[in-house]
Amino acid sequence: MMETREFDTSTSSGWGMLFALFATGIGLGFVGYLVISAVIIMGIVAWGLVSLVWLVLWFGFFTLQPNVSAVLILFGKYKGTVRTSGFHWANPFFEKKKISLRAHNLAGETLKVNDSRGNPIEISLVVVWRVVNTVKAVFDVEDFQGYVQVQSEAALRHLAMAYPYDTFDEVEKLTLRGSVDEISAALNKEVQDRVARAGVDVEEARISHLAYAPEIAGAMLQRQQAEAIIAARQRIVDGAVGMVEMALEKLEEHKTVDLDPERRAAMVSNLLVVLCGDKAVHPVVNTGTLYT
């Protein structure tokens, strides 16, 4: 496919051309009065042709707002892009396709896909993009806005299938839920590579919604709760063991109590029960010896 290069072109001032057409119209009216009054056939024909051209010239006016461009096409051939805002006049036979250069915001629909582990998830994205090449946007794709939407969703599907929703071990570092910056950067690159053909620059692409599919959401919630409980218990046990060791060291250092192996084991057991239990401990007062 032959690539058409974009280039800027200039147009005439609309205000100057408007004044010229008004002045020309006054002159044509005076000349028409003279030739019609004199009944000069050739003069009337010439005046009619000139008047027709004068009327056609009025179709050359157009306006552009800031950050809006116009692609000029003459009988199917690209003639340049006008990017200057204001009141313009150009060849009336130019087809003027206006393209917005402003930032567009695409809020994608929620898609249901499988992550890299096969778990069904719901995911959607938001993309901020703008047109930077008007020629590609007009001539290389049929509908550049629809193209951006379809390719953005395709990029999101591909990305979601390449990473797990969450990790349950240390083997996989990047996840959709936990690696926000890395996933956003990968998504931005994926979308940009797909929409570059339409002359579009992606300024930002991020995941706007992420959740497990309803059919597995309950099970995954229980799994996350179980993992949280296990992690908490591990920290509690580690802390309790450290406290027991410190207590025994202090007792031995100050020679507060002379503990034989049996007493030492009993104290360790009692301390671990007190420190690791998830409920309040009710002490039992021993009125006898340690051995009764």
C-alpha positions in Angstrom: 0.0 0.0 0.0 1.4 3.4 -1.1 1.8 5.7 1.9 0.6 9.3 1.5 2.6 11.8 3.5 1.0 14.6 5.4 2.0 18.2 4.7 0.6 21.5 5.8 -0.9 23.9 3.2 -2.1 27.5 3.4 -5.4 29.1 2.3 -6.6 32.6 1.5 -8.0 34.8 4.2 -11.8 34.4 4.4 -12.3 38.0 5.2 -10.3 39.3 2.3 -12.1 37.0 -0.1 -15.4 38.0 1.4 -14.7 41.6 0.7 -13.6 40.8 -2.8 -16.7 38.8 -3.6 -19.0 41.6 -2.3 -17.1 44.2 -4.4 -17.2 41.9 -7.4 -21.0 41.3 -6.9 -21.6 45.0 -7.0 -19.7 45.3 -10.2 -21.5 42.3 -11.7 -24.8 43.8 -10.8 -24.0 47.1 -12.6 -22.7 45.3 -15.7 -25.7 43.0 -15.8 -28.0 46.1 -15.7 -26.2 47.6 -18.7 -26.1 44.4 -20.9 -29.7 43.5 -20.2 -30.8 47.0 -20.9 -28.9 47.1 -24.2 -30.1 43.5 -25.0 -26.6 42.4 -26.0 -27.0 38.6 -26.4 -23.3 37.7 -26.1 -22.9 40.1 -23.2 -25.7 38.6 -21.4 -24.3 35.1 -21.9 -20.9 36.2 -20.7 -22.4 37.9 -17.8 -24.4 34.8 -16.9 -21.2 32.6 -17.0 -19.2 35.1 -14.8 -22.1 35.3 -12.4 -22.2 31.5 -12.1 -18.5 31.4 -11.3 -19.1 34.2 -8.8 -21.8 32.1 -7.1 -19.5 29.0 -7.0 -16.7 30.9 -5.3 -19.0 31.4 -2.3 -18.7 27.7 -1.5 -15.0 28.0 -0.7 -15.5 29.5 2.7 -14.9 27.5 5.9 -13.9 28.0 9.5 -11.6 26.1 11.8 -11.7 26.1 15.6 -8.5 25.8 17.7 -7.1 22.2 17.6 -9.2 21.3 14.5 -7.7 20.6 11.1 -9.1 20.3 7.6 -7.8 17.7 5.1 -8.2 19.2 1.6 -9.0 16.7 -1.2 -9.4 17.7 -4.9 -11.1 15.1 -7.1 -9.8 12.3 -4.9 -6.2 13.6 -4.6 -4.8 14.9 -1.3 -3.8 18.6 -1.4 -2.7 19.3 2.1 -3.8 19.9 5.7 -4.9 23.2 7.1 -4.2 23.5 10.9 -4.5 27.3 11.4 -7.7 28.3 13.2 -9.9 31.1 11.8 -11.9 32.1 8.7 -10.5 30.5 5.5 -11.2 30.4 1.8 -10.0 27.7 -0.6 -10.9 26.2 -3.9 -14.6 25.6 -3.8 -14.1 22.2 -5.4 -11.9 21.1 -2.4 -13.5 18.4 -0.2 -12.8 19.5 3.3 -12.7 16.8 5.9 -12.4 18.3 9.4 -10.4 16.3 11.9 -10.3 17.1 15.6 -6.8 17.3 17.1 -8.1 17.5 20.6 -7.6 14.8 23.2 -10.3 12.1 23.1 -11.3 9.9 26.0 -12.3 6.3 25.3 -14.0 4.4 28.2 -14.1 0.8 27.0 -16.8 -1.6 27.8 -16.3 -4.3 30.5 -14.9 -7.4 28.9 -15.0 -10.9 30.2 -11.7 -12.8 29.5 -9.5 -15.4 31.1 -6.2 -14.4 32.7 -3.0 -16.4 32.2 -4.2 -19.0 34.8 -7.5 -19.5 33.1 -9.5 -17.7 35.7 -12.5 -15.7 34.2 -12.2 -12.0 35.1 -14.0 -8.8 34.2 -11.8 -6.0 32.9 -12.1 -2.6 31.1 -9.8 0.2 30.2 -9.7 4.0 29.6 -7.6 5.5 26.9 -6.6 9.1 26.3 -5.6 9.6 22.6 -5.4 12.3 19.9 -4.9 12.4 16.2 -1.3 13.4 15.2 -1.4 12.4 11.5 -4.5 13.5 9.6 -3.6 11.7 6.4 -3.4 8.3 8.1 -6.6 9.0 10.0 -8.5 9.8 6.8 -6.9 7.5 4.2 -5.3 4.5 6.0 -8.4 3.4 7.9 -12.1 3.5 7.3 -13.2 5.0 10.6 -10.3 6.0 12.8 -12.5 6.4 16.0 -14.0 3.0 15.6 -10.6 1.6 14.8 -9.2 3.0 18.0 -12.0 1.5 20.0 -11.8 -2.0 18.5 -8.0 -2.2 18.6 -7.9 -0.9 22.2 -10.2 -3.7 23.3 -8.2 -6.2 21.4 -5.0 -5.0 23.1 -6.7 -5.2 26.5 -7.8 -8.8 25.8 -4.3 -9.8 24.8 -2.8 -8.2 27.9 -5.3 -9.8 30.3 -4.5 -13.2 28.9 -0.7 -12.6 29.4 -0.8 -11.9 33.2 -2.5 -13.5 36.2 -5.1 -11.5 38.1 -3.2 -12.0 41.3 -0.3 -14.1 42.6 -0.4 -16.7 45.3 3.3 -17.3 45.5 6.6 -15.4 44.7 7.2 -17.1 41.3 5.1 -14.6 39.3 6.1 -11.0 40.0 3.7 -9.1 37.7 0.0 -9.3 38.2 -3.0 -7.3 36.9 -4.0 -6.3 40.4 -0.7 -5.7 42.0 1.6 -4.3 39.3 -0.4 -1.2 38.3 2.4 0.9 36.9 4.0 -2.0 34.9 0.7 -3.2 33.6 -0.3 0.4 32.5 3.0 0.8 30.7 2.6 -2.5 28.9 -1.1 -1.6 28.0 -0.1 1.8 26.7 2.6 0.3 24.4 0.2 -2.5 23.2 -2.5 0.0 22.3 -0.1 2.4 20.7 1.4 -0.3 18.5 -2.1 -1.2 17.3 -3.5 2.2 16.6 -0.3 3.8 15.1 -1.6 2.9 11.6 -4.5 5.4 12.1 -2.2 8.3 12.9 -3.1 8.3 16.6 -0.9 9.0 19.6 -1.9 7.3 22.9 -1.2 9.6 25.8 -2.5 7.3 28.5 -4.0 3.8 28.8 -5.0 2.3 32.1 -7.2 -0.4 33.5 -10.4 1.2 34.9 -12.2 -1.9 36.2 -10.8 -5.2 37.3 -12.6 -8.0 39.2 -13.1 -11.7 39.2 -16.1 -13.0 37.2 -19.2 -13.5 39.4 -19.1 -17.3 39.1 -15.7 -17.5 40.9 -15.7 -14.3 42.9 -17.0 -16.0 46.1 -14.4 -18.8 45.9 -11.5 -16.4 45.2 -12.6 -14.2 48.1 -12.5 -17.2 50.5 -9.0 -18.0 49.1 -7.8 -14.5 49.7 -9.2 -14.5 53.2 -7.5 -17.8 54.0 -4.2 -16.5 52.7 -4.6 -13.4 54.8 -5.3 -15.5 57.9 -2.3 -17.8 57.3 0.0 -14.8 56.7 -1.2 -13.2 59.9 -0.7 -16.4 61.9 2.8 -16.7 60.6 3.7 -13.2 61.8 2.0 -13.9 65.2 4.0 -17.2 65.6 7.3 -15.5 64.7 6.6 -12.7 67.1 5.5 -15.1 69.9 8.6 -17.3 69.5 10.8 -14.2 69.7 9.0 -13.0 72.9 9.3 -16.4 74.5 13.1 -16.5 73.8 13.5 -13.0 75.2 11.6 -13.9 78.3 13.7 -17.0 79.0 16.9 -15.1 78.4 15.8 -12.4 80.8 14.9 -14.9 83.5 18.2 -16.8 83.1 20.1 -13.5 83.0 18.7 -12.2 86.3 18.5 -15.7 87.8 14.9 -15.0 88.8 13.8 -18.7 88.5 15.9 -21.8 88.2 14.2 -23.7 85.4 14.8 -27.3 84.8 13.9 -28.7 81.3 10.4 -29.7 82.4 9.6 -26.3 83.9 11.2 -24.6 80.9 8.9 -26.6 78.5 5.8 -25.8 80.6 6.6 -22.1 80.5 7.2 -22.1 76.8 4.0 -23.9 76.2 2.0 -21.5 78.4 3.6 -18.5 76.9 2.9 -19.7 73.3 -0.8 -20.4 74.2 -1.2 -16.9 75.6 0.6 -15.1 72.8 -0.8 -17.2 69.8 -4.4 -17.6 71.0 -7.1 -15.7 69.1 -9.2 -15.4 72.3 -8.7 -13.9 75.7 -6.8 -16.2 78.1 -8.3 -17.1 81.5 -5.4 -17.8 84.0 -5.6 -20.8 86.3 -4.1 -20.2 89.8 -2.0 -23.1 90.9 -2.1 -23.4 94.7 0.2 -26.3 94.8 3.6 -26.9 93.4 4.7 -26.7 89.7 4.4 -30.5 89.6 0.8 -30.9 90.8 
